[in-house]
Amino acid sequence: FPGSDADARRVGKQVVNSPLFKCAVSGNDPNTGRLAGAIGSFLGKFGGYEEGSEADMTLTLGGRIIFSRGKFVLEGDEVERELSDHMLHAGFGEHDEYPVHQKFVEIGIDFGEAGGNGSAIVLGSDLTKEYVVVNADYRS
């Protein structure tokens, strides 16, 4: 598992640059599988995964634990609404005259004892349908 600050930055970038995860954030969809997929993609590329070591891993979304002790911790529709609301309130309004500061979808990835002491804060953006349409037709 990643152990250095550079490793933590790399796994964070893998998550924030994942097109599927960006779309989930844009749609206020707390799709935990897309987060897990981005982390798994990182581990597949950079190695370090040992069978069973996910038992030490903890994932949080909006400050709520969503994965712990080797399994997802999601208790039904109420939790999904809470996570979706966190994502919704982190977004900028489409018609805001200026961006409201300090809005973000908070994701925590802790590899536990297997992960070392590395840490990082990584910023990213979502991927909206409008963004794709504008940039697909853009000519320079």
N, C-alpha and C positions, 0 to 999 in steps of 0.2 A: 504494500500500500504506500501511497505517497507519504513522505516524511518531512520534506523541506518546505520552506516558504515558496520556492520556485515550483515544486510539485503541487502545492495547494493552489497556486495561481493557474497552473496548467489545467487542473481538474475544474476549477471555476470557469475558465475560458471555454472548456469543452461543453459545459452546461449552458452558459449564456450564448454561445455560438451555435447551439443545436437548433436547426430550423424547426423541428417538431416541438421543442420546448418553447421556442419563441412564439409559435402559433398558439400553443396552450396558454401562455401568458396573455397574449392579445385577446383571446377568447374568454379570459377569466375562468379557464378550465383547469382545476387542480389535478391534472392528469399525472399522477405519481409515477406511472410507468414510463412516461417520457423523461422524467428526471432520472429515474433509475437507469434507463437506456443510455442517457448521455454519460452517466458515471461509468456504466459498464463498458461503453465504447472507449472511454479514457483508459480504464484498466486493461482492456484488450490491446490497446496501442502501446501503452507504456509498461505493462507487466506489473508484477507485484501482488497479484491476487493469489491467495491460497484458500483452498476449499475450507469453508467453515469460518473464515475470518470476518465474514459479514455479520457474525453474531455480536461483534464489538461496535458495529457501525450504528450511528444515529443520524437521521435526516430530519430537518425541521423545515416547515413552510409557514411563514407568518408567525414564527415563534412557537408553533404547535408541533409536537413530535409526530411525525408521520411514518417513521421506520425506526424500529428498535429491537435489539436482541434477535436479529435475523428475520424479522417479518414486519409487514406493514401494519400500522396501528391506525386504522380508519374505522370509526364506529358509526357508519350509516350516513343518511342524508343530511343530518344536522351538521356533522363535521365537514362534509363536502360543501355545504352552504357557507359555513364559516370561512373555509379556505378560499372559496370563490369570491366571497365578499372582500377578503383581504386583497385579492388580486384586483378586483374591480376598483377599490378605493385607492390603489396604488397608481392607477392610470391617470393620464392627463385628459381633461375634457377636450373633445374634438373642437369645441367652439370657444375655448378659453382664450382671452386676449393675451395672456402671458402664461408661461409654465409655472405651476405651483411647485414650489421647491420641497425637497425632502420626501418625495414619493418614490417608493420602490417595493418590489416583491422580495421579501427577505427569505433567503434559502440558506440553510445551514447544513454542512456536510462534515461530520466528525467520524473519522475512521477508528476512533478509540485507541486502545493500547497498540494496535498494529500500525497506526498511522504516524507515529512520531509527534513532533511539536510544531510542525509547519502550519502557518496560517496566512490567509490572504483575504482581502476584500476585492471582489471583481464586479465591475459594472457592465451591464449589457442593455439591450433594448429588445422590444417585442418585434413581431413581424406581422403587419396587418395586410389585409387584402388590398387596401388602398395603396400602400407602399409598393406592393408588387405590381399593381396595375400602372402606377405612375412610372416606375422605373423600367418596366418591360417595354414601354412605348417611348422612353427617353432617347433622344438622339443628340450626340454632341457634334 
